Amino acid sequence: MCGIVGYIGSKKATPILIDGLMSLEYRGYDSAGIATIEKDAIKVMKDKGRVKNLYNLDGIDKLSGTVGIAHTRWATHGKPSKENAHPHMDNSGKFVVVHNGIIENYADLRDFLISKGYTFLSETDTEVIPNLIHYYYTNGPVSVLKDESEKFLGAVKSAVYDLKGSYAIEAISTICPDEVIVVRKDSPLVIGKADGENYIASDIPAILKYTKEFYLLDDNEFAIIKSNNIRFFDNSLVEHNKAVKNIEWDANAAGKDGYEDYMLKEIFEQPTSIRETIGSRFRLGEKCSFDDIEISKEYLENVNRIFFVACGTAMHAGLVGKNLMEKLCHIPTEVDIASEFRYRNPIIDEHTLCIYISQSGETADTIAALKLAKSKGAKTLAISNVIGSSITREADYSIYTHAGPEIAVASTKAYTSQVVLVAILAMHFAEILGSSDKLEIESLKKDIIDLPSKIEQILDNTEPIKDFAKKIYTEKDMFFLGRGTDYSVALEGSLKLKEISYIHSEAYAAGELKHGPIALIENGVTVIGIVTDKNLVEKSISNIQEVITRGAKTLVITNQILPNNNFDYVINIPETNPLISPILSVVPMQLLSYYISKFKGLDVDKPRNLAKSVTVE
Ligand code: F6R
């Protein structure tokens, strides 16, 4: 949700911090702030609104400190305001923190601190943290700690011990002006190691242009970061060594590359991202293989149920996965929303395989749902786009989409790569089990290989989609209809539209319409029908006819030759295996939402109220 940046070295920290926040703004953008250690004090500068507002703050250009922390906020406790923006300082002015996550017991901690004479300036949960650090610094077990640095660390540790919830925290202090202390639990934090300087961020892309060497902080792990050394400590403050990880992402991939928005760039990147997802996982005539996992025939034969668990768009990828697993592997498969799964006591045992899909790998509900399945003895497999993300560190097996950084809040290329990867996984399982006809799998492989060039064909002809968007962008309600896999992608099309155009929309299984929702269809309402499965063409078309009869305006996305042509618009897409057709049919819907949002003059990449990585419940 919120984004964190930090710097310690010999350069002026402010420009580096603001630059890092800019690239993290997709995480939260209702307020932003920085704190740097100046000669004898910590200077905090913050404001409501976008990161760029920081440049207008009086005196920000005078900051010369070379140690600093920064934050871009997505409000949870307290409205977006200057007072609630991070960083937050303790009452003495000695300790300053930024925090991602939620402190669930902050009200009790606040009462405790008030009883000790502390006062609060904000409505946030975060403000208890610097005051707790101060409390423990002044009341801590001074004698056993060697120096000020360890005393500061001891105070952070005691403060964190009191916190219930999730957090990634950066803390600085006038007492130790040459260091930053960090700690995390259920919220990501990485440290980028460079020559004579170190960087901190909640997401790798924010600091990728400075280094490719990263330490991925673990839950309940602390670090004292100085300009030329980093020390790691466990929960009991026992020091340990940590291996550095090389991240091979291309820094330019995190830029806009000449596109007007990240979302458009990411839509157009799909042919490339899908090629990356396929990678060397299969070739025609050869069996699928995964370097990263080893799953035996004996294990799979004992799996009697698969769950796909995820949120939002990633859950929609799971819906396509259900079809694939059931058709190719004949294993009953369910799809669950992570926030429901974690509280509904699902029936799981050692014969269940739970597959978790998460672009960011940091979604709080998905991580909790994974921990639940593990505790019940199921094997867990994570599908993520972010190497080393929390979910991949928790799961028994992890496989990566390799779609490259996805910055726009609305997910596009991550979805198509997730579906491709699930398809390859299903073929892999089917090959191990011998559960599908070899020729059928071979033909699916060919269809998957052809996907990038088929997406290129769709992207070569965006004008009709733009044209339709221009005609309907002022509308208030829309409907998406489909049957089978087309229904799962209708859900995704509808979600995309809501997210970035703020138009209310609903997706229905086409046959379900007449059981209620058809009452909403009246003259001029827009209905988008997806018709890609030749076995269901007639059924789907008759449902679309039912809405035309009631005055609806229709756009049909299809790869079939349709029997009648009384639709207002038809977008033709290339044909492919119905099991993977959402990978093609979603593209016009992504573009439609994008153009509608542009015509409405909205911020496509940063839709209101949303954040890229949902690290709170
Ligand atoms: C929609 C979107 C969200 C995410 C959801 C899960 O465009 O991006 O619905 O799919 O928040 O996020 P991850 O995949 O990071 O777990």
Residues whose N, C-alpha, C, O or C-beta is under 5 A from the ligand:
A	BS01	F6R	C311 G312 T313 A314 I357 S358 Q359 S360 G361 T363 V409 A410 S411 K612 V614
